[in-house]
Amino acid sequence: MTQTILRLALGAAICAALSGCITFRTVDDGIARARIGETVQSGKVAIRPTRVLEDSRCPAGVQCVWAGRVRIAAELDGAPAELTLGAPQATPGGAQVTLVEVYPAARKDTTYFPEEYRFGFRVTR
């Protein structure tokens, strides 16, 4: 009985320790999601965001003259590309990749580290 409890506790501790290692790479609801440095495959297109070039989004609760934008450097099928939130970008294979999600949301007086960003991409042919 105590061995079973110890095994369950050890299993829970291992799961908790490994949960920080779980990646964000998912493809569901037609959106491929990845963090900086991760590669996600959507259909035949490999997408790898490499860095944030600009994040000038207007924070929630703040009145801005301009909504701002997000630009990232990425690799599309191994070729360098620059993606802007909401703007389709052609791949070498003829598909279109659009950056459709950026998390976390913009906040007043908050700067995010690169590893905090998560991106969602939609691929169309």
Buried (B, 14 or more C-beta within 10 A) or exposed (E): EEEEEEEEEEEEEEEEEEEEEEEBBEBEEEBBBBBBEBBBEBEEBBBBBBEBBEBEBBEEEEEEEEEBBBBBBBBBBEEEBEBBBEEBBEBEEEBEBBBBEBEEEBEEEEEBEEEEBBBBBBBEE
